[in-house]
């Protein structure tokens, strides 16, 4: 049985992330797609695909929960 459909589905999920407006949502969807690519890499015994996508998924999902940095002081001063 072919597992290519997992790769195609991961591609579709990744592409759909560009239809979102919120940066955190975009990263979470991209993290999900990376997890799907990692599963695909495991099923086809491609260690570089598996490891690279686990790293990407961890960074994408983890960064989606980080708070944005405060604006620079100059920008705050201009708003007043």
C-alpha positions as a printed NumPy array, in Angstrom:
array([[ 0.   ,  0.   ,  0.   ],
       [ 1.364,  3.387, -0.986],
       [ 1.874,  6.051,  1.68 ],
       [ 2.226,  8.854, -0.835],
       [-1.188, 10.171,  0.152],
       [ 0.274, 11.258,  3.518],
       [ 2.808, 13.444,  1.738],
       [ 0.115, 14.922, -0.496],
       [-2.133, 15.593,  2.493],
       [ 0.761, 17.23 ,  4.37 ],
       [ 1.347, 19.472,  1.35 ],
       [-2.337, 20.475,  1.272],
       [-2.345, 21.232,  5.017],
       [ 0.817, 23.308,  4.686],
       [-0.57 , 25.251,  1.712],
       [-3.817, 25.933,  3.578],
       [-1.846, 27.662,  6.341],
       [-1.395, 30.633,  4.015],
       [-5.149, 31.222,  4.089],
       [-5.008, 32.162,  7.781],
       [-4.618, 35.695,  9.097],
       [-3.244, 35.093, 12.574],
       [ 0.494, 34.325, 12.792],
       [ 0.024, 31.834, 15.651],
       [-2.589, 29.909, 13.667],
       [-0.313, 29.865, 10.621],
       [ 2.528, 28.364, 12.668],
       [ 0.282, 25.766, 14.3  ],
       [-1.037, 24.592, 10.949],
       [ 2.499, 24.491,  9.557],
       [ 3.545, 22.509, 12.654],
       [ 0.766, 20.015, 12.   ],
       [ 1.891, 19.677,  8.385],
       [ 5.476, 19.124,  9.557],
       [ 4.279, 16.35 , 11.891],
       [ 2.512, 14.746,  8.929],
       [ 5.713, 15.024,  6.882],
       [ 7.64 , 13.46 ,  9.769],
       [ 5.194, 10.534,  9.819],
       [ 5.628, 10.171,  6.065],
       [ 9.413, 10.238,  6.491],
       [ 9.183,  7.507,  9.105],
       [ 6.985,  5.333,  6.92 ],
       [ 9.332,  5.575,  3.941],
       [12.406,  5.144,  6.194],
       [13.841,  8.56 ,  5.298],
       [15.568,  9.668,  8.49 ],
       [16.497, 13.172,  7.203],
       [12.837, 13.873,  6.34 ],
       [11.719, 12.579,  9.733],
       [14.27 , 14.514, 11.822],
       [14.056, 17.765,  9.847],
       [10.289, 17.877, 10.136],
       [10.293, 17.022, 13.838],
       [12.59 , 20.011, 14.355],
       [10.363, 22.263, 12.227],
       [ 7.194, 21.059, 13.983],
       [ 8.706, 21.676, 17.417],
       [ 9.804, 25.181, 16.494],
       [ 6.576, 26.096, 14.696],
       [ 4.244, 24.848, 17.395],
       [ 6.429, 26.11 , 20.242],
       [ 6.782, 29.591, 18.769],
       [ 3.029, 29.809, 18.209],
       [ 2.568, 29.97 , 21.987],
       [ 5.186, 32.673, 22.597],
       [ 4.085, 36.185, 23.392],
       [ 5.052, 38.804, 20.82 ],
       [ 7.83 , 41.138, 21.969],
       [ 6.814, 44.582, 23.211],
       [ 7.09 , 47.385, 20.68 ],
       [10.312, 49.404, 20.671],
       [10.303, 52.444, 22.96 ],
       [10.485, 54.83 , 19.982],
       [ 7.268, 53.401, 18.535],
       [ 5.486, 53.77 , 21.866],
       [ 6.646, 57.382, 22.187],
       [ 5.352, 58.25 , 18.703],
       [ 1.892, 56.881, 19.531],
       [ 1.469, 59.347, 22.408]])
